[in-house]
């Protein structure tokens, strides 16, 4: 996060027309994407651990525990326990909402920077690749992800024919097209996505026959 702040300051003081600005924006967008990914991992790890502990570590209850439960008829204590559980569930929901809001803002910042970067240097396939990957990871911009990957391959073909990233991107495009098949409403759409996937894999094989 300290690196992100440094990059922010660099963008503020950067002179107009600075040639490295697009690259700096891309690096910052990648850092934000990695921060987003790390926060997701940490949040769900904590949530899973908390749920595991609350449920007794996943183990069964002993016979003695069951006998004790049979002897415990205090309705007041049961109500207190229910209220405590309700409060804990409410806290968990608030934490989840705050997490989602923070993560959405972080990903939006990453996408904004990467979109600005490709606008500054549209002939750089690496920038399009990073935008496509981030759009895909966000889970909210599948169409833009495909468009960015297509632009990456197109710019590489025109400006950097030997760019090594083209084959992996074509494989990603094939995967995205295959993912769309089950969600397609018509048979025609399914066949179109399948055709795109096959074309991408063929082109990828031509670029990297091994």
Secondary structure as the mmCIF struct_conf table of DSSP 4:
data_model
#
loop_
_struct_conf.conf_type_id
_struct_conf.id
_struct_conf.beg_label_comp_id
_struct_conf.beg_label_asym_id
_struct_conf.beg_label_seq_id
_struct_conf.end_label_comp_id
_struct_conf.end_label_asym_id
_struct_conf.end_label_seq_id
HELX_RH_AL_P HELX_RH_AL_P1 UNK A 2 UNK A 13
HELX_LH_PP_P HELX_LH_PP_P1 UNK A 14 UNK A 15
TURN_TY1_P TURN_TY1_P1 UNK A 16 UNK A 17
TURN_TY1_P TURN_TY1_P2 UNK A 19 UNK A 20
HELX_RH_AL_P HELX_RH_AL_P2 UNK A 21 UNK A 54
TURN_TY1_P TURN_TY1_P3 UNK A 55 UNK A 55
HELX_RH_3T_P HELX_RH_3T_P1 UNK A 56 UNK A 58
HELX_LH_PP_P HELX_LH_PP_P2 UNK A 59 UNK A 62
HELX_RH_AL_P HELX_RH_AL_P3 UNK A 63 UNK A 71
HELX_RH_AL_P HELX_RH_AL_P4 UNK A 75 UNK A 120
TURN_TY1_P TURN_TY1_P4 UNK A 122 UNK A 123
HELX_RH_AL_P HELX_RH_AL_P5 UNK A 125 UNK A 138
TURN_TY1_P TURN_TY1_P5 UNK A 139 UNK A 139
BEND BEND1 UNK A 140 UNK A 140
HELX_RH_AL_P HELX_RH_AL_P6 UNK A 142 UNK A 159
TURN_TY1_P TURN_TY1_P6 UNK A 161 UNK A 162
TURN_TY1_P TURN_TY1_P7 UNK A 164 UNK A 164
HELX_RH_AL_P HELX_RH_AL_P7 UNK A 165 UNK A 181
TURN_TY1_P TURN_TY1_P8 UNK A 182 UNK A 183
BEND BEND2 UNK A 185 UNK A 186
HELX_RH_AL_P HELX_RH_AL_P8 UNK A 187 UNK A 207
#
